[in-house]
Amino acid sequence: MKIYSDYAGHRSRQILVDVLCLAAIAAWAWLGYFIYTLVMNLADFGVQMEDAGEGFKDTMTEVSATLGDVPFIGGGIRAPFDAASDAGANLEAAGQAQQVAVQQLATGLGVGIAVLPILTILVFWLVPRIRFARRAGVAKQLVKSGASVDLLALRALSNQKLAAIAAVDPDPAGAWRRNDPAVIAALANLELRSSGVKLRG
């Protein structure tokens, strides 16, 4: 596979686009992480609820246990403190649930904000770059293996846009069949140039 074109202008554009796309991917990834951390700050309230509920539950459980040891009235006086302890446990559970909900929301927002733009960039940038690299690699191998100019011209007739072929000759296929050296050389050069490969590359 050949990553960059042999032609300086084309290569410079490819490098510039690669740098811009990688920077955009990094920026969207950072934004997704920033949103994630921003939303996760809301979990602090859940932590405070959990701590308050746990502390209240432990205190009420301790008071209930202490008063439960009082003779004659211990059993009856424990009930309200046990109920208060249950309320503390419910507050603790609510705090934990709030933290889980915030984490799920933060993850969903962070990933959602980052992934869609990154996937879009990859589709419109990386896929064509891979296609170019594969095509340039094949063209480079053809040149290295000493493939004839005729074969490269035939590939141009198959691969190039009609407007580009017509600019070489009004009847490029006929010229190729007649073995016109000037047209064949122009078609071969058109194929190599579009593949980013120089004949001496």
N, C-alpha and C positions, 0 to 999 in steps of 0.2 A: 504494500500500500504506500502511496505517495501523498504526504499531507499537504504540501504547499506547491504552488505553481513555480515553474522555472522562470517565468516572466516577472520582472521586478514590480511592475505596476499592479498586476493581478495578485502577486504574493503580498504586497503591502496592504491591499484591500482586504485580503483574507486574514492577515494578522490583526488588522484594525478591528474587523468584525469579530474575530475570536476574542480579543481582549474586551471589547464592549459587551459581548454576550456573557463572558465569564464574570465580568464586573456586575452585570445585571442579575445574574443568578446569585452571586454573593449578596447583593443588596436585598433581593427578595427573601433570601434565607435569613439574613439579619433582621429584616422587618418582621418575618414570621416569629422569630425568637423573641424580638422586642415585644410584640403583642402578647406572646405567651407569658413572658415575665410580668408584663403590665397587668394582665388579668389575674395571674397567680397571686398578686398582692391582695386581691379580695379575699383570699383564703385566710388572711390574718384574723379576720373577724371570726371565722370558724374555729381557728386555733384558740382564740380567747374564749369563745363559747365552750369549747371542749374543756379547757383548763378550769373555767369557772364552774362548769357542771361537775367535773371530777372533784374539785375542791369542796364544793357544797355537799356532794354525795358522801365524801369521806368524813366530813365534819358531822353531818347528820347521822351517819352510821356509828360514828364514835360516841356521839351524845346518846343515841338510842341504846348502844351497848352499855354505857355507863349507868344510865337511868334504869335499865332493865335489871340491874343488880340490887336496886332499892327494894327492900322487903315490902310486901303487901301491894304496893302501887306500881311496881316496876313493870309488870306485864301490860297493864292498861296504859301507862304513860308512854310506852314505846311506839304505839301505833302512829301518832302524828309525825314523829321523827322518821319512822320507816317510810311513811308516805312522802315526806320531804326528801329523803334519800333517793326514792324512786324518781322524783321530779328532777333531782340533780343528775341522775343517770340518763333521763330522757334529754336533758339539756346537753349532756356530754355527747350522746348519740347524734343529736341534731347538729352539733358542731362538726362531728366527723363527717356526717352526710353532706354538710355544706362544703367542706374541704374537697370531698370527692367530686361534687357537682362542679365546683370551680375549676378543679384540675381537668375534668373532662371538657368543660367549655374552653379553657385556655388551650388545651391540646388541639381541639377541633378548629378554633379560630387561627391559631398559629400555623398549623399544617395547611388549613384551607387557604390562608392568605399567601403562603409561600409556594405550595405545590402547583396550583393552576398556572400562575405566570411562568414558573420554571419549566413545567411541561410544555407550555406554548413555545418558549424560547428553544427548548430542545428539539421540538418538532420542526420549527421553521429555520433553525440554524444547524443543529447537529446532523440531522438526516441528510440535508444537501451536502454538508461537508464530508460525510462518510461516503456518499455517492460519488462526489468528486474524487476523493482519495482512491476509491476502488478503480474508477475509470482511468485516473492518471497512472495508477500502478500498472494496469493492463497495457496502456499506451507505452509506458516506460519499458515494460518487458518486451513489447513488440520491437521497439527501437533497439534494445540491447541484443535481441535475438537475430537482428539483421533482417527483419521483415521488409518485404519490398514496399516501395512507395506505392505500387499498385494496390496492395492490400490495404494500406492506410487510406488511400483514396476511396476504395470500396467501403470502408468503415464510415468515411465522411458522408458518402451517399446514403448510408443507412441511418446515421446518427444525427447529422446536422440539420438545422432548420432549413426549410425550403428557400427562404429569403437569402440566407447566407450562401447556399449552394448556387442559387440563380445568379448571385453577384459574381461568382467565379466565371460562369459561362452560361449563355442562354440555354444550351442543351448539354448539361454536364454529363448525363448518363451516356449520351451519344459520343461525346468527346472521350469518355472513359473507354467505351467500346472500341473507338477508333485508335485508342492508345496514344492520345494526344499528350505529349510529355509535359507541356506547360500547364494544361488543365489538371493532369494527374498530380503534378507537383503542388499546384495551388490547393487542390482538395486534400492532399496528404498534410500540407502545412495547416490547413483549416482544422483538420481533425486533431493534430498534435497541439495546436495553439489552444483550442477549446478544452483540451485535456490537461493543459498546463505543462506540456513537455516540449522541450527544444530538441531538435534533431540531433544535436551534439550533446544533449543532457545526459 
